[in-house]
Amino acid sequence: MPKVVISAFKRVKQFPNAGLESRNGKLWCKFCDEEVAFERKSTIDSHLKAAKHAKKKESLDKALMNQPLINAT
């Protein structure tokens, strides 16, 4: 049975709101600013569960929540 390789773009679709994006055919974590191997789902799951990822995601979420809104009037 041949291996089916899923593209980085499809992995982004599989993990919505996880902070992943496809850059030049590679999978990147926006929070950690690092490349994530996308060939195996378990590798992505491990990255998303890592303490480093959770901490960076939380700090970025807090920064965005504390950002003042600009009223255009």
Residue, then its C-alpha position, 0 to 999 in steps of 0.5 A: m500500500p503506497k504512502v499518502v503524503i498530505s500537504a502542509f496546506k491540508r494539515v492547516k485545514q485539519f487543525p483550524n485555530a491551532g496557529l499553523e500556516s503553510r509557507n512555501g510547502k512547509l508547515w509553520c507554527k505562528f506562535c513558536d515561529e518554527e517549522v513543524a514536520f507535517e508528514r505525521k499527524s502525531t508529530i503535529d499533535s505533539h507540537l500542539k501539546a508541548a508546553k513551549h507552544a502553549k506558553k507562547k500561544e497564551s502570551l500572544d493571546k494575552a498581548l492581543m487582548n490587552q491591545p487597545l482598540i482604535n475607534a474610527t469616527 
